[in-house]
Amino acid sequence: MKKRILFILPTTGQPRYAKRIDSLKKLGFNVEALSFRRKYHKGRIPDCKISYLSNVESENYFMRIFTLIKDLPKIRKKSHEFDLVYAFGADMGYLSILSVFFQKKPVVCEIADIMPIQQRKTISGILVRTLDKFFLCKASLLVFTSKHFINYFTEFLKIEPSFITLENKMDIISIKPIHKNLNDIITIGYFGLIRCQKSISILCSIAKEYPNRFKVLIAGVTDHTVELNNLPKNIKFIGEYKSPHDLAEIYGQVDIVWNVLFDKYMKWAMTNRFYESLYFQKPYIVNDCSVNIISKGNCGLKISINDDFNKITESISKIKNQDIVNWTNSIKDVNSEVYQYTKKDYMKLNNQILKLM
């Protein structure tokens, strides 16, 4: 009889959730999901039965938790039908651990973000870390999408949990890169969840100051902090896209990919753009202290987020076509295991889950 896994999702549409669910389904598990409803992009919906819970609108961490708690009885009731509960995110982990508290059922919690509030030296930050330490240490297994997330647990929470690292790489797919011919105008691409207003401001400045040398393509969805009105004519925003189906088309329209994270609290995060840019053989613009860098080989422009606005735009303005060629050639030498899943990656999680059941 197939082992059954119940996935707890904060929303549908996040490609990573679908990747994980689809891969475990292919490995022979019987899978089903409970998902909250949120305003989020519909990039990729998991291929399984999904039952929906409450609407979650608040961006406030604590207000969101109070809303989630209301559905605890539904999650508890549903969890009785399954051998293991798999949660995406710390707050979903709280709920999952509470829902199986008296069942002695294993809970796996996947961590893909360490949010700013978790690291701040404020009362709210201390409270969140207290919750994390109380609940997440009770998870049977933590799955990190970046090996650097262990720093949060050892430095901030002072615990050493059981974990594996499973990066959010590209699926094993047959989509081929589309190679764009270089011309006098270099196109910069900014894709995914668009949530950095400083990045938008820098790209707008580049487009305005160098209209004969640069243009920008933005694709994805914005959060509440980003404003995309009154963009220069040489910046195009095409909105939401489907992953992985539309990736070749949008990456095929650009010469270099924007992958700068100005938020110091995101220093450990591995972005989708890192893996996608390597897969589609596109150089990147990245902050020099980022973990989203190929250490061996020069695959793009590195900038310092500590530099002032003008120095950053000046650095970008110096990009030449030959730089794009050189960086692209370096990317072609990168081993595909860096950015694309292998069967070994899939089996690592599979084997850990079987040990818990």
Secondary structure, DSSP 8 states (H G I E B T S, - for coil): ---EEEEEES-SB-HHHHHHHHHHHHTT-EEEEEEEE-S---SB--SSEEEEEEE----SHHHHHHHHHTTHHHHHHHHTT-SEEEEESHHHHHHHHHHTTTTT--EEEEE----HHHH-SSHHHHHHHHHHHHHHTTSSEEEESSGGGHHIIIIIS-----EEE----B-S-----------SSEEEEEEEEE--HHHHHHHHHHHHH-TTTEEEEEEEEE-TT----S--TTEEE-----TTTTHHHHHTT-SEEE-----GGGTT---HHHHHHHHTT--EEEETT-S-S-SSS--EEEE-TTS-HHHHHHHHHT--HHHHHHHHHHHHTS-GGGTB--HHHHHHHHHHHHHH-
